[in-house]
Amino acid sequence: MLPFLLLSTRHDDHLAADEHRAVARYLGVDPARLVQWRLDQYPMPELQLERYAGLLLGGSPFTASDPPGSKTGLQRRVERELAGVLDEVVARDFPFLGLCYGVGTLGLHRGGVVDTTYGETLGAPTIRLTETAADDPLCAHLPAEFTAIVGHKEALSHPAPDMTVLAASDACPVQMLRVGEHVRATQFHPELDAPGLIARIRAYTHHGYFRPEQEAELVRMAHTTDVDASHRVLTAFAELYG
């Protein structure tokens, strides 16, 4: 069986390792079958998509819609390399799943508007499938409504013409989207479980995703909120393409 490829941009080794653990767990594959490439550490190598069953892009501390002049050299390099990856992924309609950061990168790549209009502080809202999701096999085993973890400064406010919106929430009109037949991204985090969420809460306390005084409350939320249904997005991705 071909491996899956996870592209990560986490600056923190512990968070990068935890992201790999969680994505492998909910894909339902052995961790050795999920190849992780740390774009925050190494330039993107020549990509041979035929070597992989599917490609995933993890979350990121980067904000794609920031003014270009405010971005570091590392962020500009990562964005340039991801644009090249998406050129090939979209052209070949290759199985792709972006997790949170994927909405911003894919949205801008396709000509959509990504800005701070629908940013959400860290929380667990209700996600609702749209009518168009009924025809998407990745959504076939998802309930019509489910709870998922969100926390993002930017979101897609105006989808590109070639995008199909698959899910939304009250505060964010694009929680999941598709381009072509096999290229998808979620604004919510289908990989986050309680340990992963707590690790990110503690790592990003002062990064603007929530008020620092909310930390204890959010840790309690991590232990008590049922987000199991959201993990099915990853499980379905592996079943479809693995």
N, C-alpha and C positions, 0 to 999 in steps of 0.2 A: 504494500500500500504506500502511496505517496505521502510525504509529510505535509503539514500545513506550515505556513510561514507567518510569524507574528512580527510586525514592525513596531518597535517601542521607542518612545522619546522621553522616558522618565530619567531625570537626572540622578535619582536616588537608587542605589543598587538594590536595597531592600524592596522598594516599591516595584522596581522592574522585575525582580524575582517573584514577588507576590502576584504581579499581573500575569506572568507566565504560568504560575501554579493555578490560578483561578481560571484562566482561559482554557488550559488543558483539561481541568476538572470538568468544566461545563460543556466543553466540546465532547467529552467522554472519550478522550484519547490518552494514551500513555504520554507523559511529559516529553519523552524522547522523540515522539512523533511531531511535536510542535517546535519548530526551529524558530528561535528568537534572534532578531537582529537589532542591536541597540544603535539607532540612528543618532542618539545623543553622543555616542562615543566614536562611531566609525562611519565614514561615508558609505553611501549605498553602493554595493558591488553591482556588477553587471547582472541584471535580473533575467533568469531563464524561467518563465512562468510554467513551462511544461514540466518542470521538476517538482511542482507542488500541486496538491489537491485543491488548495484555496489560499487566499491571502487575507490576513486580518491586520488592521491598524489599531493599535491600542490608544488609550487616552493620553493626554498631554498637559503639561503646564503652559504650553504655548497657546496664544490666542491669535487665530489666523487673521482676524479682521483688524488687529492693531495697525496703526499707521506704520508704513515701512520704515520711517526714520527711527522709530522707537524699538525696532527689533534688533536683537543681537546678531552677530555674524553666524552663530550656530543656528539660530532660528531661520535665518534666510537660507542657509545651506540646506537645512532639513526640508523647508517648504519647496525649494527648487527641485530637490531630488524626489519628493513625493509627487510633485506635478508631473515629472517624467514617468513615474510609476503609474499614475492614473491615466496618462496618455495611452499607455499600452493596455492597461486593465480595461478601460472603457472601449478602446478600439476592438479588443478581442472579446469583449463581454465576458471577462474571466471572473470566476467566483471570488467576490471581495466582500468583506464586512468591516466597516469602520465603526469603532466604538467611541462615541462622543466626539472626539477630535475629528473623526471621519466625516461628520456632517459639515464642519467648517471647511475642511480641505476639499472634499468632493463638491460642496456647494459652490465655492469660489471657482473651482476648476471648470464646472459646467456653466458658469455665468450667472449663478443665483446671487442673491443679496444676503450676505452674512454680516450681522451687526449685533449690537447689545440690546435690541428692542425686547427680545424674549429670553434674556438670560434668567437663570433660576438659581437661587441659593441652594445649598445642599439640603436635600429632602427626599421624600418618597411619595410622589403624587400618583394619581390614578392615570394610567395610559389607556387610551381607547383606540381600537383598530378602526380604520376607515372602511367604507364600503369596498374600496378598491383592493383592500387586503384579502378579500375573500378569494381572489384568484392567484394569490401568491403562496407557493408551497412552503415558504419559510414561516408563514403565519398560520399554517393549517392547524397546528396543535396549540396555538395560543388562545386563551379565553378572550372574549370580546373586550373585557376590561381586566387590567391587572396592575399591580403596584411594582414600581421600579425605582431605583436610585438615580437621582439627577444631581447635577451641580456643575453649572457652566456659565461663563460670562458672556458668551455669544451664542447665537442660534441662527438658523436659516429663516429670514423673515419673508423672502420672496423666492420660491423655488424656481429653478430654471425650467424652460419649456419641456425638456426631455425627462423631467423627474416625476415620479408617481409617489404621492404621500400615502404611507401605509398606516401611520399611527400619529395621534396627537394627544395633547392634554389641555386642561383649561388654561394654563399659563404659557404654553408653547405649542404653536400650531403644527410644527414638524418634529415629531419624536422618532419617526422612522421613515425612510424613503428608499426608492429603488430607481436605478438608471438601467435601461435595457432590461434584460431578464435576470442577470446574475450579480449585478453590482448594487450593494445595499449599505446603508449606514443607519445607526441608531444614535439619537441624542442622549438617551438614557444609557445606563451602564449594565448590560446583561451579565457581565463578569463579576460584579461586586456582590460578595457575601459579607457576613458580619466581620470576620477577621480583616478582609481586604478594605472594607469601608472604614473600620477603626484605624487602620494603618494610614489611610489617606487623610482622615480627620486630623490625626496628630501631625502628619507631615505638612499639611497645608493650612494650619490654624491661622496663620497671618498672611495668607495669600489672597484674601478677598472673596473666598467662596462662601463664607459665613462669618458671623461676628464671633470673635474669640470667646466671649462669655457663653456662647452656645455649645461649646465643646462637650461638656458633660451630658447635656440634653441629647446631642446627636449620637454620642456613644450609646446611650440608653436606646435610642431609636434603632441603632444597628442591631442590638440584641433582640428587639421585640417586633420588628417589622418583617412580614413575610413577603419576600421578593422571589420566591421559588419559581413562579411562572415566568418571570423575565429571563431566567437562565435557559429556558427552552429555545430562545433564539439561537444560542450557540449550539445546543444539542441538535436542533434542526439543520443548522448549517453543515455540521459534520455528517449528518445522515444523508443530506442531499448530495454532498460533493466528495465525501470521504470513501 
